[in-house]
Amino acid sequence: MTTTEREETVTLAGRDFTRRRWGRRLRRARPFLIALLLLGLLGGGVWLVFFSSVVTVREVSVQGNQTVSSVRVRAVAKAPIGRQLARVDLAAIRARVETIPAVKSVSVSRSWPHTIAISVTERTPVAVVDRSAGLQAVDEDGVLFDSYARQPDDLPLVETAPDVKSEALAEAAHVVSALRADIRAIVDRVEVESVDRITLHLTGGRTVMWGSAEQSDDKAAVLAVLLKQDAQEIDVSVPGRPTTR
């Protein structure tokens, strides 16, 4: 082997050794490089979502509402337009919307990248009650909401004395809710003297002594049968021993 060949061989061996050495260094450093890359991506993502002006609130969508306007829901919600979507207090928005009397429940969520979605479940009126503020709707839980200039044809009137407790109103609402739709349609008014003295006044002059709201489903089933009889007064306060007159 000539001197030139030996020099070329040494040179090639040196280069190969250098490549292997750098290869070992890169393999040892690879986990750290990957971790550094992931850390950079995570930091960039956090900055993008929580601090930049890229992913901010630009719109508020409202769904599920029928009687309460979307404009009112948005006004009460006070969603912070322009704030980073990830930093919006959804619980605070939900609590504000729940103050609307006609709203029974609310769910609030983020719809990426720019929208707060508000889903509303409204209260369903089962009757109306005449209070000092006029006619108000009452739902199955006895909660008052909305107002009417006159009594709707499809809702019975609940009559209570001024000193009747709110629990009695809730009991009356439970009674009306237990009635079949066709029977509810012939209830003209519901008289509430106390929680256990509730009377239904039907169209045509018939009366139904209901008692309390306990066993209302059983009482409603018995009433549906007794209404077929020619009786002006029906007592289902004890559904196992009803009476007619």
Order of alpha helices (4+ residues) and beta strands (2+ residues): alpha-beta-alpha-alpha-beta-beta-beta-beta-beta-beta-alpha-alpha-beta-beta-beta-alpha-beta-beta
